[in-house]
C-alpha cells in the first residue's frame, strides 16, 4: 500500500511522466447499454471530470520508480498485482496459441500509454489511522500528473475496459481529472472467526476484496465464547478452546494476515472481548471461569485473570501494529459473579456491586491495553453504563441503535458507527438502499463533534457465515456502506439513488464477480441468495 501517515504527506506524491495506467483492469464492454452520464467508479470520487477520448494501454506496460522510496517492495508488488488484473486476457508463453498470437501481431498498432514513471518521496512504510489518502490524478495521452496510492490504483482499475473486438485494454472518456479524498479515516469490516473458523486464504480473499471498495480496517473478532482459535505463546493452552486442532491460527498465520493487509493499505484491528463472551478461555485454563458450572464472565476476583489478559495483549502487540485494539465489553451478564461464593465474597470485601465490578474489569483491562501503547475500543455498553469513568482515550463503538455517537462525541469521546439495524451484515433482510443511506453523522451538527466520529464499520458476524457463504453475504452490501464512508455526503445523499447509485452498484458487483469475488445479486430479497433466473449480471 502506498499510503502514509499525516506527517508524511509527501510520501506518495507521484509524478507519472508518460503513462499512468497501472490502474486499469477489465471492465464492462463499451457496447453494453449503460447510462453514460454516470461515473462507474465505486466509491464515487469527491471531484472529477472526463472527456471524449479513448486511449490504449500497452500490454508490456513497464514501471520506473525513483525518489527515496524507489526501492520499496510495496510499490513493485502493487504494480505487478494490478498489471495482472489489467491484462488478464493477455496470452503468455511460447506455447500459447501461436496462430492467434501471430494474428494479434498483424493487427498491432502503437499504444497511447506504455511506461509508468513514479517518484516516491519517502521510504516510510508505516500505516496508521489518519493516513493521508487524498490524491489528484490526470489521465491524458502520453502525459499526466498524479499523487498516487493504492486508492488511486483501485479507482482507475475501474476506468478501463477490455475491448473484445480489438482485444486490447482501453480507457474511455479520457482525459480524466480526479481530486479525491475519503470522508472518514476509519472504514471497516468485521469478521468473526470464533463462531466459524475461516482459513487464512479466505481471510486474505476478504482483505483483497476490501481494497476494491477502499475499506481500510479489518476488525478481526478472533475469539468469543464458542472458540479460541488463536495461539498465545505465553499461555499455550488457550487454543485448546478451538473447535478442533485443525481450526487454529498460529502466530505466523496472524502475522501473515497483517502483512498481507498492509500491502493493500488495510490495518487489522484485533479484538479480545472481555469480560463476557469468554467461555472458551477456560477450556485451557479452567481457573478463568468463576466455576465449572458458571463459566462467564471471566473471574473478576482473581489476579490470574488479568495476568492472562496482559500476556495475551503483550503477545498480540508483537503482531498487530495498529494503534487501536478492541476490548469488547458488550453483553456482560454478571449473574455468575453474584452467585459464585468466592466471587460473591470478593465483591463484598471490596464493597462492590456486580455492576460496579463490571466497570472495574473494563477499566483495568483498558489500563493494560494503554500500558502497551494501544488505544482501547469498547462496545457501547461500557459508555452507556459508566461513561464518566471511561478512560478519555476510549473509542466508543456503537452497535445497538442510533443516538449513541451523538452522546459519545458530546462528552468528548471518539466514536465508530455500526448501527445493527443497517450495518450488521448477518441481518439478511436489510436491503442495499438502507445500508447505503445509513448516516454516521446523523444527529451531529457541530463540526468539532463531527470530527470525533472516526467513521464506521459493517459487521459480518459469523453465526451463519463460513467459507461457503461469507463473501456473498458481505458483498455487495458492504460496498454500499463503503461509499457512504468514502464519498462526500452531499454527492450521494441527493437525488434518486435508484438512478444515481443502483446502476453503479450493479456495475461494481459485476466487477467483483469478474475479479473472482462471490458477490451476490444486488436486489435479492435476502442477502446471499442466488439469482432467481437467467439474466445479465448488470440487472440482478
ABEGO torsion letter per residue (X at the ends): XABBBAABAAAABBBBAABAAAABBBBBBAABBBBAABBBBOBBBABBBBBABBBBBBAABBBBBBEAAAABAAAAAAAAAAAAAAAAABBBEAABGAAAAAAAAAABBBBABABBBBBBABABABBBBGBBABBBBBBBBGBEBBBBBAAAAAAAAAABBBBAAAGBBBBBGOBBBBBBBBABABBBBBBBAAABBBBAAAAAAAAAAAAAAGBABBBBBABBAABBABBBAABAAAAAABABAABBBBAAAAAAAAAAAAAAGBBBBBBBBOABGAAAAAAABAAABABAABAOBBBAABAAAAAAAAAAAAAAAAABABABBBAEGBGBBAAAAAABAAAAAAAAAAGBBAAAAAAAAAAAAAAAAAAAGBBBBBBAAAAAABAAABBAABBBBBAAEBGAAAAAAAAGBBBBBABAAAABAABAABBAAAAAABBAABGBABAAAAAABAEBBBBBBAAABBAAAAAAAAOAAAAAAAAAAABBAAAAABEBAAAAAAAAAAAAAAAAAAAGBBBBBAABABBGBBBAEBEBAAAX
